[in-house]
Structure formats: structure tokens, C-alpha cells
Amino acid sequence: MATPTLAVWKFTSCDGCQLTLLDCEDELLTLAGRVRIAHFTEASSAVEPGPYDISLVEGSITTPEELRRITEIREQSRILVTIGACACHGGIQALRNFADVSEFAAVVYASPQYISTLDTATPIAAHVTVDYELRGCPIDRRQLLDTLCALLSGRAPDLPDTSVCTECKRRGTTCVTVADGIPCLGPVTHAGCGALCPAYHRGCFGCFGPMTKPNIGALLPILSVNGMSTTDIDRVFATFAVGAPAFAERNRDEPSQ
């Protein structure tokens, strides 16, 4: 049986999720014995042509060239997994979706006429079929390894579809909002991080994006009672997952006052 091939691709992003894979260190060495890493320019200049058994895709689509390239990658990949908030929700750069991108370009670049970009930053799933999503900014190391091991074993990965609050309960972490009045997006945020921030006595800030059917309306008065102004609430929903429909609608429908 041929050794499965793994490809890792970068679009508009900070490289943090690819670095999470590199940070696996000993586990990565074991993984490398089970797959042939055919494309991973963060780690090696060696590039093999497709097709690929598994493609990990980091970053959002922000340029015409990226739009063309993701279509080609999808055609060459048996399984495509998006990794990180940028690939899953558009990332922080999706703030451009609510403003004039040409104005941003004029402020940032001395010669904006040479910049080729799209008006929006969109997740990979907006353009091609995605098989699995690993959320977060950056992704969770444990979840990444579990997913790769599952795929290499021929089974579907066990990805949670609950809220961060569920992970707090499983971890035995006291609710930071109930106990200490700390604003937290845990009730509406997708699980997968292991409730990392609440475990260190800080509120979840939603980097894994919205859970399925989040009840954001019920959370807003709780955030307000615990000291967040309307501006603060708007800002916290306009970070890593601002492009996710549930979080984007919050900012579109209830502008800052």
C-alpha cells in the first residue's frame, strides 16, 4: 500500500496554525513515519505534485490568485481540512467585509494601484467543499493530532459540536462569569480548545467561532451586567471570527453607540 501524502497550504494568514503543526515535535516525527509530506513550504522547499490524500489549508481567500489556487488544491485533494480562524471564518482580515477595502489599501500602501485584492476576506468553505474544520487562533495542537491520526486510520475525526462551557464542566473549571463576574463568550463559542482561557481565569474571547445555533441574544445582557459596554461587546464579536455569520450579524444589526 502506498504511503499517504500530506500537503499543507497557506493563504492569507499569519502562519500560526502551520507553526502549531511544527510545534508537535516528537509527535510530528512519528507522524512523518506514517505519511509522506509532499508539500509544506513552512518546513521544506521540497514540493511534490499532487494528487494528495490529505490537505491542510490555512488562511482566508483575499486575492484573485488565491481564489484560483484553492480551486486547484481542492481538485488535487482527497480530503481537505481547513485549519484556523482565517480558513474557517475569514479571520481578523474579514473586517474588510464591513468597510471600503480601497480606503484601507490607500492608507497602508504607498502605491495602492499595484495591489490586487478582493473586496472581502472569505473562508475556504465559501469557495470549495471542505471535509473537516479545525477552528481556533491558533488551532489546538491535540485536536490537530487526533484529526490526522483518525484520517490516517480511515475513520472520521471526533470533532466536538458543543460550547466551551461544556469543556469547562468536563475540565472541572469554575465558571469565571458566575464566580467572578468576568465577561466570557464561552456559552456561544464552539468547543475544541479544552476551555483554555477560562482555565487560566480569563473569559473566552471566541477564537473558535460560534457554536451551532448560538443564543447570542441571551448572552448580551450577561456581558453588559458584567461590565461590558456596547462598544466593548461589538469589538469582542469583531475579532477572529467576525466573518462567521452568527458573529457578523451581531455587528451588522447592532452597531456601536
Protein Blocks (a to p, Z undefined) as FASTA:
>chain_A
ZZddddddddddehlmmmmmmmnmmmmmmmmmmpccfbdfkloccdcddddfbdcdeddd
fbfklmmmmmmmmmmpmbdcdedjklmnopjmlmmmmmcfklmmmmmpmblmlpccdfbd
cdfklmmccfbdcedjdddfklmmmmmmmmmnopacdddfbdfklmmmmnopacfklmno
pacfklmgcchkoommmmnopacehlnopaehiafklmmmmmmmnopafklmmmmmmmmk
mmpmklmmmmmmmccZZ
